[in-house]
Amino acid sequence: LANNLITSEDSCLDIYANNVVLDCQGNSINWNGSGIGKTVYGIHVQGQLFNPISNVTIKNCNLQNFSIGIELEQVAANVVLNNSLRNIYNHGVGTYGINTKFSKNTTLLDNTVADYAYGMADESSTNLTVENNFLYSNFEFGLYSNTGLYLVSSKESMVQKNILQNIPTGAYFHLVKNTTAQDNVFSKHTYGLF
């Protein structure tokens, strides 16, 4: 990405191909549309059940105000690296900074996520690595933010060296299997790991 992007569309960048590197080079992608409660994607990577999208890297992006900053669904062997996501205006129960669904071998590394209902969320993924991310809320104990890291039905995953701050529930794991959480820092939470 050579320049900043401002959009009012429902989805800014959609990726439906393998072997893609999206390097924003520190540039911003901002949503300035209207419609509170509307699902708006910053970057959306979508595969299919028996044909996942693979080898996509999303890095060095600054995303603001999308209800879902980055979503990867039905993907394999992807990396989300060194991105900054902030949700200043589009608050609500169903907002996600980085959301993965039904993915395999995906890495979320060195990202900063602020002011989403769910900083990072995953549903039914295998071999997910969540490492060295900073998830926080500027709202006192999460007026809008509920959970920093939310994993449901994930398996064989690693969650390590993350900092989760000022969010009511730092991390919530539900029906996870063979998942390791280690060396994470939780501060200013009602519940650290639930």
N, C-alpha and C positions, 0 to 999 in steps of 0.2 A: 504494500500500500504506500503510495508515494505522497498522498495528501490526506488531510482530515476529511471525514465524511459526515454529513448531517442528513438525516432522513426522517420522513414522517410515515414511511411505508411499514407494513406489518412485519417484514423481514428484510434486514439490510443485506446480508450476504448469505447465500445458500450454497452449500457444497454437496454435489452429488457424484463426485468422481474420486478415484483412487489417486494416490501419490501426489498430493497437493501440499505445498508449503505456503501458508499465508503468513507473511512477516509484515506486520504493520509498521515496523521500524519506529515505534514510539508514537505513531499518529493515532488520532482519536476517531472513534465511531460513536456518534451521538444520535439519540432519538429525540425529536422535538415535536412529535405529533400530539394528538389529543385522544382521550378515551381512557380514563382511569379504569383499571380492571381488564383491559384488553391485553391479549397475549401478543407480545411484540418481541421478535428474536433479533439479537445483534448478529450472531453468527450461528447458523443452523447447519449441522452435518447430518444427513439422513440417508441411511442404507435401507435394505430390505431384509426380511427374515433369513432367507437363504443366500443373500447376496449383500453382505455387509460392505460398507465403505472402509477402506484400509489405507494406512500410511498417510494420514493427514496430520500436519503439524500446524498449530495456531500459536503464534508467538508475538510478543512485544506489542500487543494491542491495548489501547485504553478505551474501554466501552462505558458509556453512561446512559442511564435512564431506560434501559430495556427491561421488560418484565422477566425475560430470560436472556441473560447476557450471552452465554455460549451453551448450545445444546448439541450433544452427540448421541444419536440413537441408531442402534443396529450398526455398530462400527467395530473395527478390530485394529490393533496396533497403531493407536493414535497418541499424539502428545499435545497437551495444552500447557504452554511454557511462558512464564514471565509476562503475564497479562495483568492488567489492573481493571477491575470492574466496580463501578459505583452506581448506586441507584438513588438519585437525589429526589426525583419527582414521582416515579411510577410505583408507589408502594401498594402493598396488598398481601393477602394471605398466600397467594400462589406465585410469588416472585422468586426466581432462582438466579444466583450468580452464574454458576457452572452446573449444568445438569447432564448426567449421563444415564442412558437407559439401554439395557441389553447389549452392553459392550464387552469386548474381550481385550485384555492386554493394553489398557489405556492408562496413560500417566498424566496426572495433574501436578505440575511442579512449579514452585516459585511464583505463584499467583497471589495477588492481593484482591480480596473481595469485601466490599463494605455495603451495609444497609439493605440487604435482601432478606426476605422472610427465611430463605434457606441459602446460606452462603454457597455451599456445594452440596449437591444431592445426587444419589445414585439409586437406581432400581434394577435389580437382577443382573448385575454385571459380574464377570469373572476376571480375576487377576488385575484388579484396579489398584494402581499405586497413587496415593495421595501424600505428597511429601513437600515439606518446607513451604507451606502456604500460610498466609496471614489473613484470617477472617475476623472481622470486627463489625461493631455497630457504633455509630455516633449517637444513636438514640439511647437515652438512659434505659438500660436493661431492655433494649429492643422494643421500643414502642411499636415498630413494625417488624423487627428482626426476631425470629423465634429460635432458630437452630443454626449453628455454624456449619456443622457437617452432619448430613442425614443419609444413612445407608439402610436400604430395605432389600432383603433377599439377595444381598451380595455374597460372593464366596471367593475364598482364596485371595484376599486382598490385603494390602499393607497400607496402614495409616501411620505416618511417622514424621516427627520433627515439625509439626504444624503449631502455629500460635493461634488460639481462639480466644477472643477478648470481648467482654461487654455484651454478651448474648445470653438470653435466659438459659438455653440448653446448649452447651458447647458442642457436644457430639451425641447423636442418638443413633444407636445400632439396633435394628429390628430384624429378626430372622436371618442373621448373617452366619456364615459357616466358614471355619478355618481362616478367620481374619485376625490379623495382628495389629494392635494399636500400641505404639511405644514412643517414648521421648516427645510427647506432645505437651504443650504448655496451655493450661486453662486458667483464665483470670476473670474475675468479676462476673461469675455465673451463678444462677440458682442451682443448676446441675452441671457438673463438668462433663462427665461421660455417663450417658443414661442408656 
